[in-house]
Amino acid sequence: MSLALRHFRTEQLLYWRSRELAFFTFALPIVFFVLLGSVYGDDEIDGVRGSNYLLAGILGYGVSATAFAGLAIMTVIRREEGVLKRLRGTPLPPWAYIVAVIASTILVYAIEAASLVVLGRLLFDIPFPDRWLSLVLTLLLGGLAFAALGLGLTGVIRSAEGSSAVVNAIYLPMAFISGSFFSATAFPPVIEAIADVLPLTYFIELTRDVLLKNENIWSNGTAVAVIAAWGAFGAIAALRWFRWEPRER
């Protein structure tokens, strides 16, 4: 466990030193929240003040950007550059590396989420959530599920050059369709049908229940089950197709 903890510290140093990764996965959701909240924060969306509604959506966008996209891209790049292969030759057990990477990713998202909640209070007078424990559990569930999906996705990405294209082609449309930036109630039936199977839709729904309706996480068992099921699917895919060595070209 001490090796996992040491590598966790290393992962944190590597993350914050990577300015591009830190900006696109940590800072960009915060920038979107401030900009969009300034534009329509006082409007009413689905009977809720716009800034309050937006906070839950951006927390969803943040988990997909940080735990899913950022982790997937970083892992593929390390694999193709031979970093993961060299790690297998060190005393660090594979499980310790995976645990450290996921824990580092969850910590980054936790800091991001806390920053969004505090900024919401300071800039847009959004009340602090009453159900703190439910919010923490919701964010942890989403972070773990999307991290598992990110690792699972690495098995089908063949090159470092194509990692950004593949990941962006998945998570950016998912963020829009799931309602990260605005209400999804006016979507055409086909788009609504797609949204109904996406894990981010249920994560945002669960987050809005906790933030806006002051409900407990267990009040929406369907959303919890769908998010957990997607996380389990990602974990199974990672166990089956995760690779430590570069793909043959």
C-alpha positions as CSV (number, residue, x, y, z in Angstrom):
1,M,0.0,0.0,0.0
2,S,2.9,2.3,0.7
3,L,4.0,1.9,-3.0
4,A,0.5,3.0,-4.1
5,L,0.6,6.0,-1.8
6,R,4.0,7.0,-3.2
7,H,2.9,6.7,-6.7
8,F,-0.3,8.6,-5.9
9,R,2.0,11.6,-4.9
10,T,3.9,11.2,-8.1
11,E,0.7,11.2,-10.1
12,Q,-0.4,14.4,-8.5
13,L,2.9,16.1,-9.3
14,L,2.7,14.9,-12.9
15,Y,-0.9,16.1,-13.3
16,W,-0.3,19.6,-12.0
17,R,2.9,20.0,-14.0
18,S,1.1,19.2,-17.2
19,R,-0.4,22.6,-18.0
20,E,-2.5,21.4,-21.0
21,L,-4.0,18.5,-19.1
22,A,-4.8,20.6,-16.0
23,F,-6.4,23.3,-18.1
24,F,-8.6,21.2,-20.3
25,T,-9.7,18.8,-17.5
26,F,-9.6,21.0,-14.4
27,A,-9.8,24.6,-15.3
28,L,-12.0,24.5,-18.4
29,P,-15.2,23.3,-16.6
30,I,-14.7,26.2,-14.2
31,V,-14.3,28.7,-17.0
32,F,-17.5,27.4,-18.7
33,F,-19.4,27.7,-15.4
34,V,-18.3,31.3,-14.9
35,L,-19.0,32.4,-18.5
36,L,-22.3,30.6,-18.9
37,G,-23.5,31.6,-15.4
38,S,-22.7,35.2,-16.2
39,V,-24.7,35.0,-19.4
40,Y,-27.9,33.2,-18.3
41,G,-27.5,32.7,-14.6
42,D,-30.5,34.8,-13.7
43,D,-32.8,33.1,-16.3
44,E,-35.2,30.4,-15.4
45,I,-34.6,26.9,-16.6
46,D,-37.2,24.1,-15.9
47,G,-38.5,26.3,-13.1
48,V,-35.0,26.7,-11.5
49,R,-32.7,29.7,-11.5
50,G,-30.2,29.2,-14.4
51,S,-27.0,29.4,-12.3
52,N,-28.3,26.7,-9.9
53,Y,-29.3,24.5,-12.8
54,L,-26.0,25.0,-14.5
55,L,-23.9,24.1,-11.5
56,A,-25.1,20.5,-11.5
57,G,-24.6,20.3,-15.3
58,I,-21.0,21.6,-15.1
59,L,-20.3,19.1,-12.3
60,G,-21.3,16.5,-14.8
61,Y,-19.2,17.9,-17.6
62,G,-16.3,18.1,-15.1
63,V,-16.5,14.4,-14.3
64,S,-16.6,13.4,-17.9
65,A,-13.7,15.7,-18.8
66,T,-11.5,14.8,-15.8
67,A,-12.3,11.2,-14.9
68,F,-13.2,9.9,-18.4
69,A,-11.5,12.0,-21.1
70,G,-8.3,13.1,-19.3
71,L,-7.6,9.7,-17.8
72,A,-8.2,7.9,-21.1
73,I,-6.0,10.2,-23.2
74,M,-3.2,10.2,-20.6
75,T,-3.2,6.4,-20.3
76,V,-3.1,5.8,-24.0
77,I,-0.2,8.3,-24.4
78,R,1.8,6.6,-21.6
79,R,1.1,3.2,-23.1
80,E,2.2,4.1,-26.6
81,E,5.3,5.9,-25.3
82,G,6.3,2.8,-23.5
83,V,5.9,4.2,-20.0
84,L,3.4,1.6,-18.9
85,K,5.7,-1.2,-20.2
86,R,8.6,0.2,-18.2
87,L,6.5,0.4,-15.1
88,R,5.8,-3.3,-15.3
89,G,9.5,-3.8,-14.8
90,T,9.6,-1.9,-11.5
91,P,8.7,-3.1,-8.0
92,L,5.4,-1.2,-8.4
93,P,2.5,-3.8,-8.7
94,P,0.0,-3.2,-11.5
95,W,-2.8,-2.9,-9.0
96,A,-0.9,-0.2,-7.1
97,Y,-0.5,1.9,-10.3
98,I,-4.2,1.6,-11.2
99,V,-5.3,2.5,-7.6
100,A,-2.9,5.5,-7.5
101,V,-4.0,6.8,-10.9
102,I,-7.7,6.5,-10.1
103,A,-7.2,8.0,-6.6
104,S,-5.3,11.0,-8.1
105,T,-8.0,11.5,-10.7
106,I,-10.7,11.4,-8.0
107,L,-8.8,14.0,-5.9
108,V,-8.5,16.3,-8.9
109,Y,-12.2,16.1,-9.5
110,A,-13.0,16.6,-5.8
111,I,-11.0,19.9,-5.8
112,E,-12.7,20.9,-9.1
113,A,-16.1,20.2,-7.7
114,A,-15.4,22.1,-4.4
115,S,-14.2,25.0,-6.5
116,L,-17.4,25.0,-8.5
117,V,-19.6,25.0,-5.4
118,V,-17.6,27.8,-3.7
119,L,-17.6,29.9,-6.9
120,G,-21.3,29.3,-7.3
121,R,-21.8,30.7,-3.8
122,L,-19.5,33.7,-4.3
123,L,-20.4,34.7,-7.8
124,F,-24.0,33.7,-8.2
125,D,-25.3,33.4,-4.7
126,I,-26.1,29.6,-5.0
127,P,-26.8,28.2,-1.6
128,F,-24.4,25.5,-0.3
129,P,-26.0,22.1,-0.5
130,D,-27.9,20.8,2.5
131,R,-27.2,17.1,1.7
132,W,-23.4,17.2,1.8
133,L,-22.9,13.5,2.4
134,S,-25.2,12.6,-0.5
135,L,-23.4,15.1,-2.8
136,V,-20.0,13.6,-1.8
137,L,-21.3,10.1,-2.5
138,T,-22.8,11.1,-5.8
139,L,-19.6,12.7,-7.0
140,L,-17.5,9.7,-5.8
141,L,-19.8,7.3,-7.6
142,G,-19.6,9.4,-10.8
143,G,-15.9,9.7,-10.5
144,L,-15.3,6.0,-10.1
145,A,-17.7,5.1,-12.9
146,F,-16.3,7.4,-15.4
147,A,-12.7,6.5,-14.5
148,A,-13.6,2.9,-15.1
149,L,-15.1,3.8,-18.5
150,G,-12.0,5.8,-19.4
151,L,-9.7,2.9,-18.6
152,G,-12.0,0.6,-20.5
153,L,-12.0,2.8,-23.6
154,T,-8.2,2.7,-23.8
155,G,-8.4,-0.8,-25.0
156,V,-10.0,0.2,-28.3
157,I,-7.8,3.3,-29.0
158,R,-4.8,2.2,-31.1
159,S,-2.5,5.2,-31.1
160,A,-1.6,8.2,-29.0
161,E,-2.2,10.5,-32.0
162,G,-5.8,9.3,-32.3
163,S,-6.6,9.3,-28.6
164,S,-7.8,12.9,-28.4
165,A,-9.9,12.5,-31.5
166,V,-11.6,9.4,-30.3
167,V,-12.2,10.6,-26.7
168,N,-13.4,14.0,-27.8
169,A,-15.8,12.4,-30.3
170,I,-17.4,10.6,-27.4
171,Y,-17.4,12.9,-24.4
172,L,-18.2,16.2,-26.0
173,P,-21.4,15.1,-27.7
174,M,-22.3,13.2,-24.6
175,A,-21.9,16.4,-22.5
176,F,-24.3,18.3,-24.8
177,I,-26.9,15.5,-25.2
178,S,-26.9,14.8,-21.5
179,G,-27.7,18.4,-20.6
180,S,-24.5,19.7,-19.1
181,F,-24.9,23.2,-20.4
182,F,-28.7,23.6,-20.8
183,S,-32.0,21.8,-20.5
184,A,-32.4,18.7,-22.5
185,T,-36.2,18.7,-22.4
186,A,-36.5,20.3,-25.9
187,F,-34.4,17.7,-27.7
188,P,-35.9,15.8,-30.6
189,P,-37.2,12.3,-29.7
190,V,-34.2,10.6,-31.3
191,I,-31.7,12.7,-29.2
192,E,-33.8,12.1,-26.1
193,A,-33.7,8.3,-26.7
194,I,-29.9,8.5,-26.9
195,A,-29.7,10.7,-23.8
196,D,-31.8,8.1,-21.9
197,V,-29.0,5.5,-22.1
198,L,-26.0,7.7,-21.4
199,P,-24.4,7.5,-17.9
200,L,-23.8,11.3,-17.8
201,T,-27.6,11.9,-18.1
202,Y,-28.2,10.0,-14.9
203,F,-25.3,11.5,-13.1
204,I,-26.5,15.0,-13.9
205,E,-30.0,14.0,-12.9
206,L,-28.8,12.6,-9.6
207,T,-26.6,15.6,-8.9
208,R,-29.6,18.0,-9.6
209,D,-31.8,16.0,-7.3
210,V,-29.2,16.4,-4.5
211,L,-28.4,20.0,-5.2
212,L,-31.7,21.5,-6.3
213,K,-34.3,19.3,-4.5
214,N,-32.2,18.5,-1.4
215,E,-32.9,14.8,-1.8
216,N,-30.6,12.0,-0.6
217,I,-28.6,9.9,-3.1
218,W,-30.7,6.8,-2.3
219,S,-33.9,8.7,-3.3
220,N,-33.1,8.1,-6.9
221,G,-32.2,4.4,-7.0
222,T,-32.6,4.1,-10.8
223,A,-29.9,6.8,-11.4
224,V,-27.5,5.2,-8.9
225,A,-28.1,1.8,-10.5
226,V,-27.5,3.0,-14.1
227,I,-24.3,4.9,-13.1
228,A,-23.0,1.8,-11.2
229,A,-23.9,-0.5,-14.1
230,W,-21.9,1.7,-16.6
231,G,-19.0,1.8,-14.2
232,A,-19.1,-2.0,-13.9
233,F,-19.2,-2.2,-17.7
234,G,-16.1,0.0,-17.9
235,A,-14.3,-2.1,-15.3
236,I,-15.0,-5.3,-17.1
237,A,-13.8,-3.8,-20.4
238,A,-10.7,-2.5,-18.7
239,L,-10.0,-6.0,-17.2
240,R,-10.5,-7.6,-20.6
241,W,-8.8,-5.1,-23.0
242,F,-6.4,-2.9,-21.0
243,R,-2.9,-3.1,-22.3
244,W,0.5,-2.3,-20.8
245,E,2.5,-2.5,-23.9
246,P,2.2,-0.4,-27.1
247,R,0.0,-1.7,-29.8
248,E,1.7,-3.2,-32.9
249,R,1.4,-0.9,-35.9
